[in-house]
Amino acid sequence: MAQTIINFKTNTKLKAQAKEVLDEMGLNFSIALNAYLRNLIIERKIEFKGKEIPNARLRKVIKDTDEEYKKGNLKFYTNIEDMRKSLGV
């Protein structure tokens, strides 16, 4: 199999942190990046995942809903038909 070299720029700290993680996993950059490229080809998409931290608006909705739940003001349904009837659908 013919091989080629890919050069790219990255932050020094990022590279060091990635190397630490890869070392812990017993991998190197070539293995990790080749796996990433293979997945890119198969999936035909790039996914960026981050911590799912709710924004201020969502935190307020969660808090308000929790308060309504504690007061017993939420309606629960055991089947979709009852929920649709309640919504007038």
N, C-alpha and C positions, 0 to 999 in steps of 0.2 A: 504494500500500500504506500503510495506516495504521500509525503508529508510536507507541510508548509508551516511557516512561522507567522503568528499574528502578534503584532505589537500594539499595545494600547496604553494610554495614560490613565493613571488612577492616583488617588491621594495616598501618600506614604503611610499614614496611620491606618487607612482602610485596608491597604495591602497587608500590613503587619497583622491586623486583627483577623483578616481572612486566612492568612497563613497559620495563625495559631489554631483556628477552628479546624482547618484542613489537617494539620498535624495531629490534633486530637482524634480525628476520624481516620487517620492513617492514609490520607489522600494527599495529592499535590495539585497544583494549579492546572496542569495538563489534563488530569483525570476529571477534575471538576468542570473545567470549561468545555471539554469535549462532551461530557454528559449534558451540560446545559445546551450546547449547540444541537445535539441529537434531539433533545426534547423540543427545542425551537422548531426544528424541521418537522417533527411528528405532529406537534400541537398547532403549529402555524400561528402562535400567539406568544406574547410576552406578558407575564403576570408580575405585578408588583404587589407584594403583600406587606402590610404594616400592622402595627398594633391597632386593634379595633377599639379606639378610645372615643366614646360618644362626645359630640360637641355640646355646647351649653344648652342649646334648644332641646336636644334629645335627652340630656340629663334631667331637664325640667319636666319633660313629658313622663319619663320613668318615675320621677319623684311624685308627680301628681297622680299618676296611675296607681302607684303603691299606696298612697294615702286613700284613694277611692276604694281600693281593694280592702284595706284595713277597716274602712267604714262600712263595708258590705254593700257598696253602691254599684258594683259591677255585675253585669248579667252574664251568666254562663249558659252554654248550649251543649246538649249531648249529641245533637245531629244537625246536619246542614239545613234540613227542611225547616226546623224550628227557627234557626237563625235567619233564614230567608224570609219567613213569615214576619218576624219581628222587624226586619228592614223594609218590608213591603215589596219584596222582589218576587 
